[in-house]
Amino acid sequence: MKMAVRVAIIVIAALAAGLVISGCGTGKPRLYVYNWVDYMPEDVIKQFQKRYGVKVVYDVFSSNEEMFAKLKISGAQYDVVVPSGDHVSMMIRNNMLQEIDRSLVPNLRHLDPEVLAKIIFDPEQKFSVPFAIGMAGITVNTAKVQDFEESWRIFENPELRGRMTLLDDMREVMGAALATLGYPINSTAQAELEEARDLIMQWRENIVRFDAETFGRGFATGEFWVVHGYAENVFLQLDDRALNHTHFFIPREGGPMYIDNMVIPANARNVELAHKFINFIHEPEIYAQIMDYFELPSINIPAREFMTEDPRYQIEDLANGEFMEDLGAYLTMYNRIWQEIRVGR
């Protein structure tokens, strides 16, 4: 999403490995972070390491399901994890999180109360601290695609077959289809879900693949002309020339909206340092750097005064979006339908 030519590493696994190696023998405390692919500027990590004299070991995931399975099944240990709201709820229900010591995170006072009021998965923020709010949308190469509506229906255009991708994310894609059909994105009505499945199967005929990791790079190289995903994952890959023919939009029908959150797992190794990291992220000047890098709307009120880039969209632009909720027992039905979509029935 940055406006200049630069590589979007956001601390990828290779860097994380390097940190492990370089940290050997130094005696420095380590903070183990598990976050989304391309979701933290490298410079912010470096600033944290320098201020506190620590090493950050940084691993990444590409979906909430991947993250949850790793923590739940393997028992992997991390100090800070960044799940979306519906998975925070699941992690609370499964006793996977410890409570946030709010006395150690004074920067919580900077968070926008209007945003906090919408949080139903952890209304008192006992187990989670919001990191960012946003919504996946659609990015179009307007040099290749001139005539289109700002709608999910773009994926039904056979003329774009083989040039489009959808996220490899069950809730995002199912939510997009449900919104297109006029249903709630958290619907648990079997008939509605099956109708959404059939619509996605139509879209599936025209896409190259479901892709949650390489769609930004593929768009930048011209392999893909229309991609479903997060603006920051696309624009970070583009040079100035490409920006002139790149258009991002949030479909008029709405769709899944997210709040990603920082949490501390129950088996965290360094709880005090985890609190320091969370508090550091919401230091207004630091948070402004993060939002400038991704050009996302700020949920930290004083940070807005420090931002130097205009967000790709404002919080008000998310009016038709809906937060994803914990599906509880209905997750099994979603998984079954998603499997039917992925294998083509």
N, C-alpha and C positions, 0 to 999 in steps of 0.2 A: 504494500500500500504506500510505500515511501515514494516520493516524487523524484528520486534520482536513481542513477545506476548503482546498485549495491546488492551484494549477495545476502539473501535472507537467512542467515543462520541465526539464527536464533539459537542458540546453544543446542546444536544437534548432538546425536549420540557420539559422534567422533570427538567432539569437543569434551563431552562428558568423560569419555575414556581418557583424554589427555589430562583432565583435571585429576582423575584418579591417580595417574602415573606421576604427575608433577607433585601431588600431595604426599607421596610416599616419603616417609622419613622426615617430614617437616614438623610433625607434631601439631599441626594446626587442626582445630576442630573442623568437622565436616558437616555440611548441611545437605541432606539427601532430598532432592526435589523431583517430583513426577508431574509433568505438565504436558499440555497439548503440543503437537508439532508446530513450530513457528509461532510461539506465543509469549516470548519474552526477549526483549532486546539484549544482546550480548553485553552491551556496555552497562546496563543496569546490574547484571550479575557481577561484573568486574568491580563496580562501585561498592556493592555490598561486601564483596570479598575484601576489598581494600580497607573499608571502614572498620570491619569487625575482625580482620586478621584471620579469616577462615577460608576454606575451600568448599565450593559448591559442586556436588556431584549431581549431574542433571540428566535425567532420563525423560523420554517423550513417548506419548501414545497418540493414536489417531482417532480413537473413538472412546466414548464413555464405557461401552461394553468391554473393550480391551482393557481399560484401566481397572474396571471393577473386577473382572475375572482374575487379573494378575494379583490384585490385593487380596481377594477373597479366597482364591484357590491355592496360590503359591505362598501366601503369607509374606510377600515381599515387604521390606521395611523402608519406609520413607518418612521424612519429617514434615513435608508440606506436599499436598496433592491438590490439583485444581479440577474438580469435577463440576459438571453442570448441575443445576438445581434439582432435577428429578433424581439424579444419582446421589446427591447429598442426602435426600430423603431415604433412599435405599440403604445408604451406608449408616445412617442414624439407626434405622430399624434393625440392622444387622450388628449393632454394637461395634462398628468399625472405627468410630471417631471418639476423640476426647473433647471435652468442652474447652472453649477458648477462654483464657484468663484475660478478661477485658482490661484489667488494670495494667497488663503488659502491652496493650495495643491502644494507646491513647489517641492515635490518629483515626480511630473509628468515628470520632466526633465530626470528621470532615465529610462523611458519606451523606448523600442526598436523601433526606427523609421520604421524599415522594417515591423514590426507587425502593427504599427499604419497606415501605408500606405495601408493596405489591408482592413481597416474598411470603409465600405460604408454606414452603417446605421446611423452613426454620425461622419462623416469624420473629423470634427474639435474638436471632443470630447467636445462639448458644454454642453451636458447633461449627459455624462457617462465617467467613468474612467475604462479602462480594468482591470480585476482582474486576469484572467487566460485563457490560450489558450489550447485546447486539442481536443481529439476525443474519442468517445466511441469505444470500440473494443470488442474482444471476448476472454474470459479466458477459458482455457481447463484444466481439471484434467487429466494429462498425465498418471497417474497410471491406469485410467479407459479407456482412449481414446488414443490409440497410433498412429493410422493411420488416418490422416486428412490433408486437404489442408488449407492454411491460406486464407479462402474465406468465404463469407456469405453463400455459398452453403452447409456449414456444417449443416445448419438447415433443409436440405432436406434428411438427413440420417435417415431412419426409425429405424436403430439399436440403435439410441440414443433417441428414443421416450420416453417421460416421464422423461427425465433427462436434459432437456434444458429449458432456459428461454430467452425471448426477453424483452427489455425494454417496460414498459407501457408508451410510449412516441410517439405520432403520427409522429412528424417530424423525429425523430431518425429512427424509423422502416420504414416509407415510404421512407426516404432518402436512407436507406440501400438497400431496394428493387430496387429503381430507379437506384442506382449506379451499382448494380448487373446486371441490364439489359442494362447498358451502357447509361442511360439517366441522364440528370442533376438532382441533388437532389432537385432543386427548380422548377422542371417542372410544368407547368400549362396546359399541353396538356392532355385532358381527356383520350385519348386512352392509353397514357403512364401510367397515373395514374391507370387506370383500369387493365392494365397488371401488374403493381406493386402490386395492390390489390390481383390479382389472385396468384401471387407468394407468397405473405405473407400468403394467405390462405393455401398454401401447407406447409409453415413453421409452421403454427398454428397447423396442425395435429400432429406435433412432439414435441411441447413444452408443458411444464406443465402449464404455464400461462405467461401473460404479467406482468412483475414485475419490478417496479422502486425503491422498498424499501428494500426487503429482499433477493435479489439475492446474495449479498455478503455473508450474513450469511448462506444461503442455500448451497452455494458453499463450505464454510468452514466446514460445518457439513457433507458434502458428499451427501447431498440430490440431488444437481445438479452437473452435470459433465461439462456442457458447458453453459456459461452465457454471454449474451450481456450486456455490461455496461461499466462503467468507471473503469479503473484499480485501482484507489485509493479506490473505494468502496469495492473492493474485497480484495486487499492485506492488508488493514488495519485489516481484520478479521483473517488473517492466522498466524499460528505459524511457527517456523523455519522448522519443519518437513514437513509441507504441502507445503512450498515454493519449496521443491525439486521436486515436481511433479505438478507444476503449470506453465502454459505457457500463456502469454498474447500476442495477436497480433492485429495489425490493418489490416483488410482484404485488399487484393491486389487490389480489385475493387475501393477502396476508400469509401467515404461515407460522412455523415454530420460532419463538423468540427465546433467547437464552440469557441466563445470568450464570457466568462461571464464578466459582468460589474457591477461596483458599481454605483448606481444612487441615487438621493435624490428626493423622491416624492414631488409633489406640496404641499401636506398637511402635510409635515414633522413638528414634534414638536420642534426639537432642531437642527436647521440648522448648527449653528456654530460647535457643537459637531460632527455632521455628517461629516463635512469637516475635522475635526481633525482625525476622524477614518479612512477616506479614505487616508489621508496623512500618517497616522501611518502604514497602511497596506503596503504602498510602500516605507517605510523606508528600505533600503537595507538589514540590518541585520534581520529585522522582516519578510520581504518578503522571505528571504532565509529560515527562519524557516518554513514558510508555504509550500514552494515548497519542502523542504526536507521531511516534514511530508507526503506529498502526492506523492512525487517523480514525479512531473510534470516539464516540461521545464519552465524556467524562462523568462518572458517577461520584467523583470527589469534587465537591463544590469549589474550594479554594484553588484546586489544581487547574480549573478552567482559566484562571487569570494568568497562569504561567504557560499555557499552551501557545504554540506559535504556528500550528498547522490547523486548517479547517477539517473537521471530521468528514468522512465520506457521507455520513448521514447523521441526523440529530436524533435524540431520544424521542422527539415528537413524531419522527417518521416511522416509528414502530407502532403506531396507533392500532393498526390492524393485526398486529402480531399477538400470539398467545404463548404464555410460558408453558414449557413442557412439565408435566406432572408425573409423579411416581404412579405407574400403572398397577402396582400391586400384583394380584393374582392374574390380571389380564395380560401381563407381560408374556405369558406362555402363548396366548393366542396371537399376539403381535409377532413373536418369534417364529411361530409356525407359518404365518402369512408371509413374513419377510423371507423365510427359507424358500417358499414357493416362488416368490419373485426372483430370488437370486439364481435358482436352478432352472427357472423357466417352466416350472410344473411339469 
